[in-house]
Structure formats: structure tokens, C-alpha cells
């Protein structure tokens, strides 16, 4: 059983697949074509994560695949233009080792982040690097969904046209948005911060308008996928990803795969109560971490309600960030207190899941993280409620403010190329 894929079966590799979640908990059988596709994904994944490239002998050692199988797989990947030979290495007697590396501009994907403050659209190459980017103001609460979709699709087309594809092609579009959403239907339900998108079939509408395969996920899930795509050493296979933007969410990665939950809406930590004497939340409780971390509320607490009510969310965050950078004592005090509360929430989640690593990112974090991080790091190390045998480790995001948009593009790359055991199961 070599697990070689035929030419027809190979078509299943390298294309984003919209996976049926209706029987996600059921085990399925496998067959030779499925094994072949998995082997291709595994070899490609190892090659793309290697900065300098890997030789066939190194790939054989890492995968355990037979020499002939490995030769067939690498030949197919080269024929598809996904990898190429980048040089030779002499290490002892015998033939030099030929190194195989990713061709970054062989494939591209579009990432769209729908956010209350700003819509961000990026084009990423197969390495996940951003090659084009545009921002646009989000539609108002009374905007027509058709107009919103049309504007997004037009921006996508213009952005793709601006890119030198160098013979590569665009695989599809990934869309990241706040939840809740219906993952099966690809429909946003009633995200509180995106009223214009309530009950809109975002996935189908953008796919229809753009003509490209489209995936839809929560912004925190997209962030998980993006961070894992850039994690060359796979140190973040088991980790939490805090997304701090207009809202607060927590994505989870277990064994290198994002945790979606039964409905695809996992990751809502905003209503963990960390201060019963804190501000009133829209849910009716007091001291939820989500309302405590709202930039608007932080600004109002530090500078008065008029400051928090002024301008839009982007301007509020900018003002808060500038005041912190200038050393405003009241702003720094409020941010440091918020960081202490955030540490309590993160430690509570880690007590439950024991993942150990928290990656911090998102638009608000990129602005406020410099003030929040030292206090947060100290607080998670000293909190008395931690039951973990190891201290929670905090890391800064590799993706910065655009973590959700880049992650959305990586959703497409991940579905097309990442080796997951689900690839071994025969599709429904």
C-alpha cells in the first residue's frame, strides 16, 4: 500500500474544500486515493515550513514514506508548480542532496475581515505573505446587504488585478467575521457589532459576486489558522489565541487544528465575569471581561464619558493608544487594571484546557499591547487561581493588526494544502 494518488485523485489536493460538518463526529473509512492526497499534503506542508528547503532523504526520514512514493509525490508537486529545486548540499560521501522549497507565488488567496471599525482585504501568496492590501469603511447599520457584498467583491477584483501573479492563480476567498454565524449555511446570524450583516448569506453572496470559491469563519478561528500557517516549528499546535479588536475572542488550537465547536462558534470569552463590581454588560451581568476591555469604555473611564462617546471606534482606539504612548497616568492606570482582569480570564481558561501558550494579537492589541503586555505577563505568573503545573506563556502575534484578514486568506491555503487526518476519510 503505497498511498500514491492517481491524476484524478490528485485534483482533490490543492483546492480549498468546503467540508461537510453534519457528520463531523462520525468516523469514515479510507482508501488509497485518500491516503495519496494526505501524503501529498504532508510532504508539501513539511517543505513549505522549511526556510531553506528539504532534501528527499530528509523528507523520507520525517514522513516514513517509501522512496518511490516520495519520488512520485515530489514530482507531482513540482509539476503543479508548487515546489522547485533550490540548490544542492554536500554532506559527506555520495551524491549531493537536492533541496526542495516552496514556490511562494505559485498560488494566492484573498482574505477579507469584516470588522465594525474597518473592512480589510488582503491578497496573500502560498507562504502567507501579504502581497496586496486595502482598507475600506464598513457599511452603516442601514446599508443594503447587496450593496455591501457588491462593494466587497469589487474591491477584491481590483486588488487581485493589482497583483503580479507571475503565472500563479488565486485559489479562493476566506472571510473572517465576528460571530455568531451558521457555519453550514455560511450565514452571519446576528453579530452585535455588525448590524448591517444580520442574517446575510455572506459565503454564497461573495462567491456569487466574485466567481471564486469562498469560505467563512469566525475571526478568532481565522486568526488560529493564520498563526499556525506561519508557525514553522509547530510550537503552537496546542495554544490559545487572544483576538483583541472591537470585541474580544479566544481561538483554540489542539494538535495543530482549530477548535470550531459544535456550531462553529467556539471562542466567546467575552462574558467571563472577572469583576462582579465592574461595569454592566449588555448580557445583564457585571464585570464581564469583554465590556471591561472595550476601548470605548477604557477611554471613558480614563478621560470621562464625553471622550468615550466621541468619534468612531477607530478614532477612540487611536486616541487611547496615543494617550498611553504619551504617558497619561490615568490611561495607563486604567489599562493596567484591565490587563490584570484579562489575566484572570486567561488563567481560568487555561485551568480548564491546559494549553499553556497564549498568542496575543488583533487591531486593539497592536495599539495597546505595549502597555498591557508587561502587566498581563506578570499577572498570569502570580495569580493565585492557577492550577496548571506550568506557567502560562504569552507570545505576541506574528500577524499584527491584520491577523484576522491574513488568517482569512490562510483559511483557503489551509483547506487546500494542510495535512489533516480528516483528509484520510472518504468524503460524504
DACOR-V492701 format. One record per pair of residues at least 12 apart in sequence whose C-alpha atoms are under 7 Angstrom apart, sorted by the first residue. I is the first residue (numbers start at 0). J is the second residue. Records with the same first field share a line. If there is no record, write none. Layout:
I=J  J
//
This chain:
1=68
2=31  32  34  35
3=32  35  68
4=32  35  36
5=32
8=32
9=36
12=36  415  416
13=415  416
14=170  415
15=411  412  414  415
16=414  415
20=183
27=424  425
28=424  425
29=423  424  425
33=422  423  424  425
34=423
37=418  422  423
39=72
40=416  417  418
41=418
44=417  418
46=99  100  101
47=100  101
48=231
49=231
52=98  99  100
53=98  99  100
54=96  97  98  99
80=105
81=101  102  105
82=99  100  101  102
83=99  100  101  102
84=97  98  99  100
85=98  99  100
86=98
103=124  125  126
104=124  125  164  165  167
105=125  166  167  168
106=124  125  167  168  169  170
107=122  123  124  125  168  169  170
108=122  123  124  169  170  171  172  408  411  412
109=121  122  123  171  172  173  408
110=122  172  173  174  404  405  407  408
111=173  174  175  404  407
112=174  175  176  403  404
113=175  176
114=176
115=137  192  193  245
116=137  312  313
117=134  135  136  137
118=134  135  136  137
119=133  134  135  404
120=132  133  134  404
121=133  404  405
123=408
125=412
127=409
131=158  162
138=195
139=195
140=194  195
141=195
142=195
144=195  196
148=204  205
149=208
152=205  208  209
171=211  212  213  411
172=211  212  213  214  408  411
173=213  214  215  407  408  410  411
174=214  215  216  407
175=215  216  217  218  221  403  404  407
176=216  217  218
177=190  217  218
178=190  217  264
179=264
180=264
181=262
182=262  263
185=200  201  202  203  215
186=198  199  200  201  202
187=199  200  201
202=214  215
217=264
218=403
219=242  248  249  250  266
220=250  257
221=403  406  407  410
222=402  403  406
223=240  250  251  252  257
224=257  406  409  410
225=405  406  409
226=397
228=409
236=252  253  254  255
237=252  253  254  255  354
238=251  252  253  354  355  356  357
239=251  252  354  356  357  358
240=357  358  359
241=357  358  359  360
242=359  360  361
243=360  361  362  363  364
244=361  362  363  364
246=289  293
247=269  289
248=266  267  268  269
249=266  267  268
250=266
269=287  288  289
270=287  288  289
271=287  288  344
272=286  287  288
273=286  287  288  340  343  344
274=286
278=291
288=341
291=337
292=337
294=315  316
295=307  315
297=333
298=319
301=329  330  333
316=363
320=366  367
334=371
335=371  374
338=371  374  375
339=374  375  378
342=375  378  379
346=379  385
350=385  386  387
353=387
355=391  392
356=391  392  393
357=392  393  394
358=393  394  395  396
359=394  395  396
360=395  396  399  400  402
361=399  400  401  402
362=400  401
365=399  400
376=393
379=391
//
